[in-house]
Amino acid sequence: MITVSALTKQYDRRVAVSGMTFDVAAGRVTGFVGPNGAGKSTTMRMMVGLTRPDHGDVRYHGISYTRLRHPVRVVGSVLDAGNMHPGRTARDHLRAMAVLSTIAVRRVDEVLHEVGLDTVADQRAGGFSLGMRQRLALAGALLGEPDVLLLDEPSNGLDPDGIRWLRNSLTEFAARGGTVFVSSHLIGELAIFADDLVVVGAGRLLAAETVEAITARQTATVVAETPQPTELARVLAGPHITVEADGDRLVVRGTTKATVSQLAFENGIRLVELSEVAPTLEDTLLDMTGASAEYVSA
């Protein structure tokens, strides 16, 4: 559905995005992840014509965004949930959007109901919480009944119930054949419902794969407790295996629980406890992007 080709943007001497190339499939939820300063927001702005790339382009069904005859009917985007007049009611905000985009005004009440704001439709947006503004912004993105939802950090300000509602809404949108491209720092949440991930760091593409493929990049960590840690560490030594000792406990990476158990048995080494900890998606992504992080805690 979406094809991003060699997208590049430089500000003075700083390269914000460099040669970004990836595809986003229809009928799936694709997460867009990376550390702060990785180029996510700049990329998304270029995807909807708000920032002009120095090189490369973005196409929807093979057509550039700027050449779409009715862009709001193809792409619904939320890049800034605060982009609304505080003095307007939620209903009037959406009515203005509908008129400007030649969308039937009847859609206003439909999307207000869809995002759960029908009871506050006549309240001014300036009094809304961040979570309510996120819902109103999403309602605006849905006005044109688009094929694509392009959302930058849509879960900001949402409470747990709101996050679950958003997850279900995006999953259902994709299940109906829609394309969802969503950036988020809530990796644990993305792991629940995203199908694919586009991972970036320092303005460059690091990976564009399924969630399962990215998680599988790391093997599980095996923790072994034994009264013979030195002997076990010796038999486990290998070119792709790392062993960290902490008293009688060994933390082993690069092999499996079954292999550690078998080697201990063959060498007469008693095990008190043996467990395996699978890597989380967050662990994997932090390892992938750590070298490119612009802001690192001490």
C-alpha positions as a printed NumPy array, in Angstrom:
array([[  0.   ,   0.   ,   0.   ],
       [  2.737,   2.49 ,   1.012],
       [  6.13 ,   2.563,  -0.67 ],
       [  8.843,   4.746,   0.856],
       [ 11.848,   5.051,  -1.453],
       [ 15.253,   6.559,  -0.59 ],
       [ 13.68 ,   9.275,   1.546],
       [ 16.309,  11.816,   2.606],
       [ 16.17 ,  15.102,   4.515],
       [ 19.007,  17.298,   5.77 ],
       [ 18.82 ,  20.449,   7.926],
       [ 22.011,  22.479,   7.569],
       [ 24.713,  19.945,   8.436],
       [ 22.43 ,  17.545,  10.27 ],
       [ 21.029,  14.607,   8.317],
       [ 17.616,  13.885,   9.845],
       [ 16.662,  11.066,   7.457],
       [ 19.049,   9.236,   5.142],
       [ 17.991,   6.923,   2.317],
       [ 14.931,   5.574,   4.123],
       [ 13.344,   2.762,   2.098],
       [ 10.574,   0.41 ,   3.231],
       [  7.065,  -0.826,   2.364],
       [  3.937,  -0.813,   4.531],
       [  1.432,  -3.557,   3.738],
       [ -2.344,  -3.221,   3.647],
       [ -4.41 ,  -5.214,   6.137],
       [ -1.658,  -5.039,   8.772],
       [ -0.558,  -2.836,  11.658],
       [  3.006,  -1.6  ,  11.2  ],
       [  4.827,  -0.047,  14.141],
       [  7.406,   2.686,  13.537],
       [ 10.002,   2.648,  16.312],
       [ 13.345,   4.131,  17.227],
       [ 14.939,   6.346,  19.884],
       [ 14.328,  10.077,  20.187],
       [ 16.016,  11.911,  17.331],
       [ 15.908,   8.846,  15.065],
       [ 13.981,  10.68 ,  12.328],
       [ 10.515,   9.209,  12.891],
       [  8.565,  12.471,  12.978],
       [ 10.477,  13.929,  10.033],
       [  9.78 ,  10.784,   8.008],
       [  6.067,  10.897,   8.825],
       [  5.851,  14.58 ,   7.923],
       [  7.433,  13.806,   4.544],
       [  4.924,  10.999,   4.066],
       [  2.045,  13.503,   4.062],
       [  3.714,  16.418,   2.292],
       [  4.282,  18.623,   5.352],
       [  8.047,  18.472,   4.847],
       [  9.626,  18.315,   1.414],
       [ 12.308,  15.626,   1.082],
       [ 15.69 ,  16.467,  -0.423],
       [ 15.56 ,  13.137,  -2.222],
       [ 13.243,  10.16 ,  -2.592],
       [  9.474,   9.919,  -2.433],
       [  6.457,   8.231,  -0.857],
       [  3.678,   6.599,  -2.866],
       [  0.242,   5.301,  -1.974],
       [ -0.939,   2.699,  -4.465],
       [  1.857,   4.029,  -6.686],
       [  0.746,   7.677,  -6.455],
       [  2.635,  10.459,  -4.639],
       [  0.725,  12.052,  -1.768],
       [  0.821,  15.476,  -3.442],
       [ -0.803,  13.986,  -6.56 ],
       [ -3.689,  12.261,  -4.796],
       [ -6.99 ,  13.756,  -5.99 ],
       [ -8.631,  13.366,  -2.58 ],
       [ -5.82 ,  12.8  ,  -0.049],
       [ -8.11 ,  12.736,   3.027],
       [ -9.961,   9.803,   1.481],
       [ -6.698,   7.89 ,   1.129],
       [ -4.662,   8.918,   4.179],
       [ -5.944,   9.923,   7.603],
       [ -3.105,  11.304,   9.692],
       [ -2.5  ,  12.513,  13.231],
       [  0.932,  14.051,  13.698],
       [ -0.028,  16.578,  16.399],
       [ -2.996,  15.93 ,  18.683],
       [ -2.978,  19.563,  19.798],
       [ -3.641,  20.952,  16.325],
       [ -7.143,  22.27 ,  17.014],
       [ -8.708,  25.622,  17.995],
       [ -9.284,  25.585,  21.78 ],
       [-12.409,  27.744,  21.469],
       [-14.237,  25.362,  19.136],
       [-16.367,  22.489,  20.309],
       [-15.397,  18.998,  19.227],
       [-18.354,  18.907,  16.825],
       [-17.539,  22.308,  15.285],
       [-13.868,  21.352,  14.902],
       [-14.837,  18.287,  12.895],
       [-17.492,  20.172,  10.92 ],
       [-14.863,  22.685,   9.805],
       [-12.569,  19.844,   8.767],
       [-15.396,  18.165,   6.866],
       [-16.322,  21.325,   4.943],
       [-12.695,  22.067,   4.028],
       [-12.248,  18.501,   2.78 ],
       [-15.634,  18.27 ,   0.974],
       [-16.757,  15.473,   3.262],
       [-20.426,  14.989,   4.154],
       [-21.146,  16.648,   7.515],
       [-23.108,  13.556,   8.595],
       [-19.721,  11.885,   9.103],
       [-19.049,  14.16 ,  12.083],
       [-21.49 ,  12.448,  14.439],
       [-20.424,   9.028,  13.139],
       [-16.748,   9.531,  13.989],
       [-17.551,  11.214,  17.316],
       [-19.416,   8.059,  18.281],
       [-16.639,   5.865,  16.928],
       [-14.   ,   7.488,  19.156],
       [-16.287,   7.733,  22.199],
       [-16.711,  11.517,  22.318],
       [-20.455,  11.794,  21.614],
       [-21.237,  12.88 ,  25.182],
       [-18.736,  15.786,  25.06 ],
       [-19.281,  16.757,  21.414],
       [-20.479,  20.254,  22.345],
       [-17.683,  21.   ,  24.805],
       [-14.764,  23.196,  23.782],
       [-11.559,  21.413,  22.84 ],
       [ -9.543,  23.785,  25.031],
       [-10.948,  22.045,  28.1  ],
       [-10.105,  18.56 ,  26.883],
       [ -7.442,  16.393,  28.478],
       [ -4.585,  15.147,  26.291],
       [ -6.315,  11.771,  25.971],
       [ -9.562,  13.427,  24.807],
       [ -7.624,  15.514,  22.278],
       [ -6.021,  12.311,  20.997],
       [ -9.484,  10.844,  20.438],
       [-10.667,  14.007,  18.69 ],
       [ -7.588,  14.023,  16.456],
       [ -8.24 ,  10.398,  15.517],
       [-11.865,  11.291,  14.731],
       [-10.529,  13.898,  12.295],
       [ -8.287,  11.297,  10.672],
       [-11.279,   8.98 ,  10.202],
       [-13.561,  11.617,   8.655],
       [-12.693,  10.778,   5.055],
       [-13.037,   6.997,   5.585],
       [ -9.402,   6.603,   4.486],
       [ -7.509,   3.493,   3.393],
       [ -4.521,   4.461,   5.563],
       [ -4.079,   5.687,   9.129],
       [ -0.771,   7.431,   9.773],
       [ -0.434,   8.135,  13.51 ],
       [  2.445,   9.653,  15.498],
       [  2.359,   8.585,  19.175],
       [ -1.461,   8.28 ,  19.324],
       [ -1.439,   6.666,  22.783],
       [  0.088,   9.717,  24.516],
       [ -2.224,  10.822,  27.331],
       [ -4.531,   7.809,  27.115],
       [ -5.385,   5.883,  30.266],
       [ -5.173,   2.043,  30.258],
       [ -8.764,   1.728,  29.041],
       [ -8.071,   4.264,  26.276],
       [ -4.936,   2.404,  25.2  ],
       [ -6.918,  -0.831,  24.954],
       [ -9.614,   0.98 ,  22.969],
       [ -6.985,   2.377,  20.58 ],
       [ -5.375,  -1.038,  20.151],
       [ -8.709,  -2.653,  19.324],
       [ -9.689,   0.182,  16.962],
       [ -6.46 ,  -0.043,  14.963],
       [ -6.58 ,  -3.835,  14.842],
       [-10.163,  -3.748,  13.533],
       [ -9.253,  -1.073,  10.969],
       [ -6.471,  -3.306,   9.629],
       [ -8.729,  -6.379,   9.702],
       [-11.091,  -4.536,   7.337],
       [ -8.208,  -4.159,   4.873],
       [ -6.907,  -0.809,   6.065],
       [ -3.252,   0.114,   6.422],
       [ -2.029,   1.282,   9.834],
       [  1.366,   2.949,  10.296],
       [  1.863,   4.02 ,  13.903],
       [  4.85 ,   5.333,  15.813],
       [  5.087,   4.629,  19.526],
       [  7.516,   4.445,  22.428],
       [  5.257,   1.898,  24.16 ],
       [  7.079,  -1.152,  22.817],
       [  5.28 ,  -3.572,  25.108],
       [  1.965,  -2.312,  23.78 ],
       [  3.09 ,  -2.567,  20.153],
       [  4.204,  -6.141,  20.787],
       [  0.586,  -7.03 ,  21.567],
       [ -1.032,  -5.884,  18.328],
       [  1.539,  -4.871,  15.679],
       [  2.177,  -7.269,  12.801],
       [  5.292,  -5.604,  11.388],
       [  7.925,  -3.148,  12.578],
       [ 10.004,  -0.499,  10.854],
       [ 13.004,   0.191,  13.107],
       [ 15.116,   3.314,  12.616],
       [ 18.117,   4.894,  14.297],
       [ 20.088,   8.069,  13.542],
       [ 17.896,   8.679,  10.497],
       [ 18.619,   5.31 ,   8.911],
       [ 16.58 ,   2.166,   8.46 ],
       [ 17.744,  -0.643,  10.754],
       [ 15.068,  -3.24 ,  10.   ],
       [ 11.681,  -3.685,   8.339],
       [ 10.389,  -7.103,   9.34 ],
       [  7.601,  -8.895,  11.142],
       [  7.489,  -8.625,  14.932],
       [  8.242, -12.345,  15.161],
       [ 11.324, -12.069,  12.947],
       [ 12.745,  -9.173,  14.943],
       [ 12.105, -10.868,  18.294],
       [ 13.8  , -14.024,  16.998],
       [ 17.049, -12.099,  16.458],
       [ 17.948, -12.764,  20.079],
       [ 18.118, -16.128,  21.786],
       [ 16.815, -16.713,  25.272],
       [ 18.986, -16.215,  28.338],
       [ 19.613, -19.355,  30.4  ],
       [ 20.158, -19.028,  34.151],
       [ 21.843, -21.986,  35.858],
       [ 22.483, -22.391,  39.576],
       [ 25.087, -25.01 ,  40.486],
       [ 27.608, -25.752,  43.242],
       [ 30.15 , -26.244,  40.432],
       [ 29.984, -22.933,  38.506],
       [ 33.622, -23.022,  37.337],
       [ 33.251, -26.519,  35.853],
       [ 29.961, -25.658,  34.14 ],
       [ 31.391, -22.436,  32.701],
       [ 34.307, -24.423,  31.288],
       [ 32.163, -26.996,  29.482],
       [ 29.9  , -24.277,  28.109],
       [ 32.78 , -22.26 ,  26.634],
       [ 32.345, -21.726,  22.899],
       [ 32.741, -19.114,  20.163],
       [ 29.083, -18.023,  20.239],
       [ 28.327, -18.533,  23.94 ],
       [ 28.832, -15.968,  26.704],
       [ 28.824, -16.916,  30.385],
       [ 28.566, -14.437,  33.271],
       [ 29.152, -15.747,  36.795],
       [ 27.519, -14.422,  39.949],
       [ 28.499, -16.763,  42.76 ],
       [ 26.801, -20.083,  42.116],
       [ 24.63 , -18.624,  39.342],
       [ 25.626, -18.507,  35.7  ],
       [ 23.886, -16.331,  33.125],
       [ 24.367, -18.009,  29.755],
       [ 23.618, -16.482,  26.337],
       [ 23.952, -18.072,  22.916],
       [ 22.596, -21.52 ,  23.721],
       [ 19.462, -23.228,  25.005],
       [ 18.255, -24.607,  28.304],
       [ 18.252, -28.125,  26.832],
       [ 21.889, -27.835,  25.757],
       [ 23.018, -26.58 ,  29.176],
       [ 21.138, -29.428,  30.862],
       [ 22.66 , -32.025,  28.515],
       [ 26.232, -30.747,  28.959],
       [ 25.844, -30.658,  32.737],
       [ 24.549, -34.238,  32.757],
       [ 27.355, -35.522,  30.482],
       [ 30.012, -33.93 ,  32.691],
       [ 28.582, -34.934,  36.05 ],
       [ 27.752, -31.377,  37.101],
       [ 24.855, -31.007,  39.513],
       [ 22.259, -28.358,  38.752],
       [ 20.225, -26.838,  41.572],
       [ 18.064, -24.713,  39.269],
       [ 17.821, -24.157,  35.53 ],
       [ 15.571, -21.6  ,  33.865],
       [ 15.216, -19.817,  30.531],
       [ 14.173, -16.188,  30.055],
       [ 12.904, -15.265,  26.598],
       [ 13.96 , -11.827,  25.331],
       [ 11.241,  -9.203,  25.114],
       [ 10.67 ,  -7.114,  22.015],
       [ 11.828,  -4.101,  24.048],
       [ 15.141,  -5.834,  24.864],
       [ 15.7  ,  -6.655,  21.209],
       [ 14.923,  -3.144,  19.99 ],
       [ 17.14 ,  -1.532,  22.619],
       [ 20.023,  -3.721,  21.463],
       [ 19.335,  -2.833,  17.828],
       [ 19.087,   0.918,  18.371],
       [ 21.477,   1.429,  21.286],
       [ 24.449,   2.427,  19.13 ],
       [ 22.376,   5.037,  17.273],
       [ 20.611,   6.619,  20.261],
       [ 21.141,  10.372,  20.314],
       [ 20.172,  10.832,  23.963],
       [ 21.559,   8.274,  26.43 ],
       [ 21.021,   8.281,  30.189],
       [ 24.075,   8.278,  32.414]])
